[in-house]
Every structure is written in structure tokens, then in C-alpha cells.
Amino acid sequence: MSTPEASSGTPHRVVIIGGGAAGLELATTLGNKLGKRGRVQVTLIDKARSHVWKPKLHEIAAGSMDIGVHEVSYSAQAHWHHFRYRIGELIGLDRQRRQVHIAPFVDSDGIQVTPQRSFEYDTLVIAIGSQSNDFGTPGVADHAMRLETTADAQRFNRRLVNSCIRANAQSGPLEPHQLRVAIIGAGATGVELSAELHRTTREVISFGLDHIDPDKDLQIHLIEAADRVLPGLPPGTSAATQSLLEELRVQVHTKAKVEAVLPKGVRLADGREIPAELVVWAAGVKAADVLKDLAGLESNRINQLVVRPTLQTTRDDDIFAIGDCAACAWPEANGGKGGFVPPRAQAAHQQASLVAAQIKRRLAGKPLRDYRYRDFGSLVSLSDYSTVGNMAGNMVIQGWFARMMYLSLYKMHELALHGFWKVSLETFARMLTRRTEPHVKLH
Ligand SMILES: Cc1cc2nc3c(=O)[nH]c(=O)nc-3n(C[C@H](O)[C@H](O)[C@H](O)COP(=O)(O)OP(=O)(O)OC[C@H]3O[C@@H](n4cnc5c(N)ncnc54)[C@H](O)[C@@H]3O)c2cc1C
């Protein structure tokens, strides 16, 4: 293990691991409020160089988002908001020495950029998010794509566009799996990706791929083991979403458990096979294996760190966990029966705000406050076709109002990162320069 990176002369060291919806907002807020005045040294560590808000990944996958407009460079954000950024992946923790261990960073050519390093902390915040859970299903690792990082989404998009170009150029008839996409998991990711693909593939084809008839040749299959799409949301939202998807002729298969992913499709537990050229695994959620038994911290069966209402981990007051990687009780869930805060962007946002305040309270020697998840409902974007969701109280909403609510969630994230004036000016500029021609590109 290398020597800990020097950080002398600082009164209190806050180390945040993971610069996603939760961690980057926290680093920015703490940097602006405390880092700027030198009251704390804030260090953000992420295994990536830049941040894209995860609910936007399906737009990258479908090719409808200009990444350059929405990508935030950690180095630049750190410079402007008074925190340090270090690249690398969390691989270990020493609670006695108060050090986190970070893997060497190796670039895409296999060249090592940074060595293995350790960072000392006084307060540690773990915010490394979650990933999909394939439950050990055969063939997923070899034949399915995931949608967890910008690179995953870009890879999917390249393969999608190449499939269209290949089909357009071939002289013989299409094979049964060609131009078919199977999306496994009809949660928000699967549903949003289905609708976005429906729209953007038509735009791609309209750019001169005239041998393809989208209505006849393209098929999107959405496969869900539960008895309805969006099983985590109220039944009214599921019903409204399913009928919109069916209007788009997305083939929805509910009560359909995937037994294996094959090189050219998916086999269901009832023996049916769905041919597909591209398979996306978007089901289940778990936290990274590194959190399982991390230096004796309590974790649950999906590797989330168990936290108290203050968002401190149950076995260490100096370590907080927030966002998808935290298991935080939600006593009001399920009509008062209790449950856990769901892995959502609004929870990450709320928890980042609370932990910024908790750290200030800790420094001032004040008692910490309890976190209460405020559920403002859930919204799912069906591309430009519609937005559907529920407000608190299970009221189903749809259309323009739902769209505005959906967009406001991302605006809140942008406001936390860039402040009111920058976001207002950029939003105004985007409105002025909004192009009328299709924005999907043949990359
Ligand atoms: C495709 C998709 C669509 C979604 N749509 C919605 C939606 O519509 N509404 C909604 O509320 N939620 C949605 N979600 C969920 C939402 O994105 C998450 O709840 C939210 O991003 C969680 O924030 P987080 O900070 O905990 O994790 P993330 O935003 O995932 O950030 C985790 C960060 O940690 C870094 N990291 C991971 N492991 C390590 C490591 N070992 N060491 C160092 N760094 C690490 C990652 O690079 C990343 O930057 C969606 C998720 C996906 C994938």
C-alpha cells in the first residue's frame, strides 16, 4: 500500500467516494460553503473523469442526447467549487487508520495513470451508487449490454446504428433476430429506453436508410418478470404506461422470467424464445461487491450499507452512506408498514443536501438531524410522446404537467451543481438555439 496522500494543514478532511447524483451535489455544496473558506478540505474520488446524470443514459443509448451539453468534468467542477478531485476506484477501507484505499487508474490503452493510493479522512461519505442485478442468469455477461455508465450507453448506441446500417446495406432478407431489441426489466430504465428507441430509430432510418420499413422491420420487446410494467410504482401508473407503450407497438411481455440470454436472443422460463440482435439487461438493483463486509460495516443482502436515520453507517459515526448504495429505513412506506428509501434521483438529491448540513452540524458540535424521505412521486418519460407518473398519494399524472415535473428533477440537479444564474442562462441559450431539424445523429 502506498503512503497516504499528503493533506496536512487542513482542519477537517471530508472524503466523498462517488460523484454521481448524490456525491457530486454534496462535494459542490460543501466546497462552496466550507471548502472556499478553508474550513474543510473536501476531496471527491470517482472512478470516472466526468459525470452525466444517470437518468439521462437512455437518451445517450438512443442517440438523442448531445453528451457535450450535459457532461460535467470533475476537474473543472472541482476547480470552480473549491474541492479536490482524484480519479480511482474504491477497493478498501481501514477504519482504524481512517484511510480509504483506491485502485490504480489504468487508461483504455492499458497504461497506468495513477498508482494505488490511500486517502485519510475525518469524515467519509460513500456514494458509489448501484448497478443492475442479473441474479446469476446465464448468458447475461456474454450477450447482454447494460446501461450503467456513459460508455455503456455509447456502446449500445453504436451497435444500434450499425445494426440499422447493416440491415439497410444487405441484399438478402433480414434474419429473424435482426433489428429486434429485447429489453429485460420494465422498470423506469426499460420503459424509458423502449419509448426513446421507438422515436430515435425512426429518425435514424429517415436519414436515408430507405431499405428499412420501421413499422414492419423494427421490433422492441420489453420483458418483465412481474405481472405489470413499472412494478415498483402504483398500478394506475403501470396501466397508463403499458397502454402508451402498446400504442407505440412496443411488445410488452409481463410475467415473463428470463431463463437465459442467448447469442441471438432471449429464452424465457416457459420455453419461448425471443430473437433479438441487441439485448439490454435493465433489471434488479444491487450495490457493488466492494461494500459487502467493507471493514466490518453493516451491509444488507444487496450489498447496500445500512445507515441510521442520520445517514451515518450503523457501526461508524464518521462514515455516512447516501444515494443508491445506502439502505435507509422509510417507516412510512407501503402504507405505514415500512420499507426502504427507493434508489431514485430525488432520494440522492435530498440525502446530499442533508449530509452537507450534517457535516456543518458536526463541525459546530451540534446534534445531527434525522432524514425523512419526502416522496414527490415518480415520473417516467416516454420520449417526446408523453410523460406519465404519480404524485404523492398515488394520483396518476400524464402529459404536459407530468413533463414539467420530470424536467424539474434534472433542473434541481443542475441547480445544485451550477447555481441559479448559470442554469438560467444556459437554459435560455438552449431554448434560443434549439434546432428544428432532427437531433439524432448517425455516429
Ligand atoms: C438508465 C437509468 C435511468 C434512471 N432513471 C431514473 C428516473 O427517471 N428517475 C429517478 O428518480 N431515478 C432514475 N434512475 C436512478 C438514479 O439515476 C439513481 O437513483 C441515482 O443516480 C443515484 O445516485 P447515486 O449518487 O447514489 O449514484 P450514481 O448517480 O450512480 O453515482 C455513483 C457514482 O459513483 C461512481 N463509482 C461507482 N463505483 C465506484 C467505486 N468503486 N469507486 C469510485 N467511484 C465509484 C460512479 O462512477 C458514479 O459517478 C435511473 C437510473 C438509470 C441507470
The ligand as an SDF file (V2000), in Angstrom:
LIG
                    3D

 53 58  0  0  0  0  0  0  0  0999 V2000
  -30.7650    4.3870  -17.0870 C   0  0  0  0  0  0  0  0  0  0  0  0
  -31.2540    4.8930  -15.7510 C   0  0  0  0  0  0  0  0  0  0  0  0
  -32.4190    5.6780  -15.6980 C   0  0  0  0  0  0  0  0  0  0  0  0
  -32.8640    6.1710  -14.4660 C   0  0  0  0  0  0  0  0  0  0  0  0
  -33.9950    6.9680  -14.4460 N   0  0  0  0  0  0  0  0  0  0  0  0
  -34.4010    7.4910  -13.2720 C   0  0  0  0  0  0  0  0  0  0  0  0
  -35.5320    8.3630  -13.2190 C   0  0  0  0  0  0  0  0  0  0  0  0
  -36.1670    8.6190  -14.2370 O   0  0  0  0  0  0  0  0  0  0  0  0
  -35.8820    8.8940  -12.0080 N   0  0  0  0  0  0  0  0  0  0  0  0
  -35.1730    8.6190  -10.8600 C   0  0  0  0  0  0  0  0  0  0  0  0
  -35.5170    9.1410   -9.7930 O   0  0  0  0  0  0  0  0  0  0  0  0
  -34.1060    7.8050  -10.8790 N   0  0  0  0  0  0  0  0  0  0  0  0
  -33.7110    7.2250  -12.0410 C   0  0  0  0  0  0  0  0  0  0  0  0
  -32.6240    6.3950  -12.0680 N   0  0  0  0  0  0  0  0  0  0  0  0
  -31.9310    6.1250  -10.7900 C   0  0  0  0  0  0  0  0  0  0  0  0
  -30.9980    7.2810  -10.4420 C   0  0  0  0  0  0  0  0  0  0  0  0
  -30.1660    7.5270  -11.5330 O   0  0  0  0  0  0  0  0  0  0  0  0
  -30.1910    6.9000   -9.2110 C   0  0  0  0  0  0  0  0  0  0  0  0
  -31.0840    6.6650   -8.1510 O   0  0  0  0  0  0  0  0  0  0  0  0
  -29.2150    7.9940   -8.8200 C   0  0  0  0  0  0  0  0  0  0  0  0
  -28.3130    8.2820   -9.8730 O   0  0  0  0  0  0  0  0  0  0  0  0
  -28.4250    7.5440   -7.5870 C   0  0  0  0  0  0  0  0  0  0  0  0
  -27.4340    8.4740   -7.3090 O   0  0  0  0  0  0  0  0  0  0  0  0
  -26.0790    7.9970   -6.6160 P   0  0  0  0  0  0  0  0  0  0  0  0
  -25.2620    9.2140   -6.4180 O   0  0  0  0  0  0  0  0  0  0  0  0
  -26.3870    7.1290   -5.4590 O   0  0  0  0  0  0  0  0  0  0  0  0
  -25.3890    7.0510   -7.6850 O   0  0  0  0  0  0  0  0  0  0  0  0
  -24.8900    7.3870   -9.1480 P   0  0  0  0  0  0  0  0  0  0  0  0
  -25.5730    8.5660   -9.6980 O   0  0  0  0  0  0  0  0  0  0  0  0
  -24.9730    6.0930   -9.8630 O   0  0  0  0  0  0  0  0  0  0  0  0
  -23.3700    7.7630   -8.9540 O   0  0  0  0  0  0  0  0  0  0  0  0
  -22.4040    6.8520   -8.4700 C   0  0  0  0  0  0  0  0  0  0  0  0
  -21.0160    7.3820   -8.7990 C   0  0  0  0  0  0  0  0  0  0  0  0
  -20.0710    6.5580   -8.1480 O   0  0  0  0  0  0  0  0  0  0  0  0
  -19.0100    6.2250   -9.0300 C   0  0  0  0  0  0  0  0  0  0  0  0
  -18.4980    4.9370   -8.5760 N   0  0  0  0  0  0  0  0  0  0  0  0
  -19.1120    3.7390   -8.6360 C   0  0  0  0  0  0  0  0  0  0  0  0
  -18.3550    2.7970   -8.0430 N   0  0  0  0  0  0  0  0  0  0  0  0
  -17.2240    3.4120   -7.6200 C   0  0  0  0  0  0  0  0  0  0  0  0
  -16.0710    2.9820   -6.9210 C   0  0  0  0  0  0  0  0  0  0  0  0
  -15.9020    1.7050   -6.5060 N   0  0  0  0  0  0  0  0  0  0  0  0
  -15.1010    3.8860   -6.6450 N   0  0  0  0  0  0  0  0  0  0  0  0
  -15.2270    5.1870   -7.0460 C   0  0  0  0  0  0  0  0  0  0  0  0
  -16.3110    5.6550   -7.6950 N   0  0  0  0  0  0  0  0  0  0  0  0
  -17.3120    4.7800   -7.9690 C   0  0  0  0  0  0  0  0  0  0  0  0
  -19.6630    6.2130  -10.4100 C   0  0  0  0  0  0  0  0  0  0  0  0
  -18.7000    6.4590  -11.4220 O   0  0  0  0  0  0  0  0  0  0  0  0
  -20.6880    7.3360  -10.2880 C   0  0  0  0  0  0  0  0  0  0  0  0
  -20.1520    8.5700  -10.6810 O   0  0  0  0  0  0  0  0  0  0  0  0
  -32.1600    5.8680  -13.2710 C   0  0  0  0  0  0  0  0  0  0  0  0
  -31.0080    5.0690  -13.3390 C   0  0  0  0  0  0  0  0  0  0  0  0
  -30.5620    4.5860  -14.5600 C   0  0  0  0  0  0  0  0  0  0  0  0
  -29.3140    3.7200  -14.6020 C   0  0  0  0  0  0  0  0  0  0  0  0
  1  2  1  0
  2  3  1  0
  2 52  2  0
  3  4  2  0
  4  5  1  0
  4 50  1  0
  5  6  2  0
  6  7  1  0
  6 13  1  0
  7  8  2  0
  7  9  1  0
  9 10  1  0
 10 11  2  0
 10 12  1  0
 12 13  2  0
 13 14  1  0
 14 15  1  0
 14 50  1  0
 15 16  1  0
 16 17  1  0
 16 18  1  0
 18 19  1  0
 18 20  1  0
 20 21  1  0
 20 22  1  0
 22 23  1  0
 23 24  1  0
 24 25  2  0
 24 26  1  0
 24 27  1  0
 27 28  1  0
 28 29  2  0
 28 30  1  0
 28 31  1  0
 31 32  1  0
 32 33  1  0
 33 34  1  0
 33 48  1  0
 34 35  1  0
 35 36  1  0
 35 46  1  0
 36 37  1  0
 36 45  1  0
 37 38  2  0
 38 39  1  0
 39 40  1  0
 39 45  2  0
 40 41  1  0
 40 42  2  0
 42 43  1  0
 43 44  2  0
 44 45  1  0
 46 47  1  0
 46 48  1  0
 48 49  1  0
 50 51  2  0
 51 52  1  0
 52 53  1  0
M  END
$$$$
